[in-house]
Amino acid sequence: MSMATLERAVLAGARVVLNNPKLKLKDILEWSTGEVKTADGEVTVHVPDPGVNVSVKKENDKRK
């Protein structure tokens, strides 16, 4: 799996988890298979497929 393919999978999974179909790759601040440190104004979520943790700004989190 290439890095571009992995990044697309992370983005697709983050769109589903965060309930934000307009999320872009540049909106993802950090992603990792391990722990991700969250700063003020950020949200960290676990994306089950491909199994990574993703950090985005709170305004990109559209979950209820």
Order of alpha helices (4+ residues) and beta strands (2+ residues): alpha-beta-beta-beta
